[in-house]
Each structure stands twice: as structure tokens, then as C-alpha cells.
Amino acid sequence: MAQVIININNREYAILCENGQEGHIIKLSRQLDEKAKALVSALGHVNENHLLAMVGLLVADELSEEKKNNSSSMPTQPSSTAIMGASNDELNTLDEELSQNINSLNELIKSIATNLKSM
């Protein structure tokens, strides 16, 4: 196990993490520190425990919104029971939808790959 010293709102915390994860932990702690500093800037002095709870709530809210956005943008998948009982026309429609989704994902992957190459 590795140990990383992180700094949130001018307080140091010793955090244990898996070897090789130190950089990731430091990056995450910087994000938390930014949120803590923004809260302190907006609210003034805040009790440390209260501040960390509020930062946690902000992060949890962002995660919740991200999950909601991702789930609403994902196409719904038919159940295997629905597929087994589908008519040929319904299967053809489903096949076409899946083909379009695969093509869209393929284009997205190509776009991401192009962007990564240009970095």
C-alpha cells in the first residue's frame, strides 16, 4: 500500500491507496479542494466536518446527475422474452435499430480516436 498526503482546504490528510494510484488520488483531491475553496469563498468560514460533508454532497449530486444523463441517453434494451416472442417485422425493426446504434457508436469511437491522436 502507498500513502499519499493530500491537501483539502489547507488541511493535510494522509491517505492510503493501492500502489500506482497516487497520482489519481492527488488529482481527485485537487477537485475536492477546489470545491471546498469555492464553498468557503461563498459561505465564509465553515466547520471542517461540515465543509467536507457539503463537498461530499456536491460530488454525490454531480455523480447522480451524470448517472441520470447517461441512463436517459442509453437506448432501452428489449428483454430476451420480448425478442423470443417478436414477429419477423418486429425483429427486422429491432435489427435496423441495433445496426443504426452500432454505426453511431462506431462513428463516435472514430471521432474520439481522431481527437486523441491530435492531442
N, C-alpha and C positions, 0 to 999 in steps of 0.2 A: 504494500500500500504506500502511496505517495502522500505527502502533506503539502498543502498549498495555503499560503496566508493571503486571504482576500480582505479588501477594504470596502466597507459599506458605511456611508455617512461618517467618514473619518474614524471608524472603529475597525480594528483588525480582528479577524476570526480565522482560527486555524481549522482547515477543512481537510479531512481525509478523502482520498479518491483513488481510483484504480491507476496504476502506473500508465503513463501515456495520456491521461485525461487532464493533466494540469492546465494546459493551455485552454481547453474547453471550459473548465471550471472558472478560470480567470476571466474569460470572455463573458460568461454568464453573470459573474459577479459584477462586472462593469455595467451590464444592463440594469441589474438591481440597484447599483449605486446611482445611476442616472435617474431612475425612478424615485429613489429616496431623496436625492437632492432636489428634484422637481417638487416633491411634496413639501419638503422643508421650506423651499422658496415660496411656495404658495400659502402654507399654513403657519410658518414660523416654527419655533422650537416645538418638537413633538417628542414625547417619551419614546425611548428606543424600542421597547417592545411593541408599542402602539404603531410606531413607524414601520417596523418590519412586518407587522400584521397587515397594514394598509398596502405595503408594497406587494405582499403575497396576494392580497385581493386583486390588485391591479393586474398582476401576472395571470392569476386564475381567470379573470374576466377576459383578458386578451386570448387566452387559450380556449375558453368557452366560445368566444366569437369565431375564432379560427375554425374550430371543430364544426360549428353551425354552418359557416360558409362553405367548408369543404363537403359536408354531408348534403347540403342543398344543391351543390353543383355536380355531385356524382349522380349518374343515371341510376334509376332503380333497377334491380336485377330480378327477373321473374324467378319464382320458385321452380324447383325441378318437377313438382307436381303439376304446375301450370304448363310447363313445357311438354310433359308427357301427354296431357290431355288437349293440346293445341291442335287446331286444324292445319292443313298444309298452307293455307293462306296466312294464318297467324304465324306459322313458323317462317314463312318467306319474309313476312314483315319484320319479325324479330331478327332474322338473319341480315336483312338490309340495315336495320338499326345498329346491330353489332358491327357490321362492316364499316358503317359510317363512323362509329365511335373509334374503331381501330385506326381508321385513316386519320381522324382528328388527332388521336394520341400520337401517331407516327409523325405528323406534321409538327406537333408540339415538341416532341423529342428532338427532331431535326433542328428546330428553332433554338432550343436550349443548347444543343451541341454547337451550333454556329456561334451563339453568344459566348459560350465558354472558350471556344477557340480564339475569339477576338480579345479575350481578357489578357 
